[in-house]
Amino acid sequence: MKAVEDEVMRVKEHKETRREYMTYAMETKRRELASFAEGEKTGEKKKETMMILAMLRKGFSVESIAECEQTSVEYIMELGKKNHLL
């Protein structure tokens, strides 16, 4: 146990190793944040898609949906055709 503790202390005191660890820790945190942000975007897009499909099922016009969702008529048409709603 003492040998492990001594090695940890030695590594912590070594400037180059400490710098490498901090660089690694910062890069890991950056990747985690980027992954989280990407997950949020994906979730938002899925909600938008579900809303558009629900509106198509209820008979809203493609133009009205495009205006409400602030997207193109072409996108609504493509989505509607893929889901056999148009």
RAKA-V899574 format. One record per helix or strand of 3 or more residues. SS is the DSSP state (@ for helix, = for strand). FROM is the first residue (numbers start at 1). TO is the last residue. If there is no record, write none. Layout:
ss=SS from=FROM to=TO
ss=SS from=FROM to=TO
//
This chain:
ss=@ from=2 to=13
ss=@ from=15 to=57
ss=@ from=62 to=69
ss=@ from=73 to=82
//
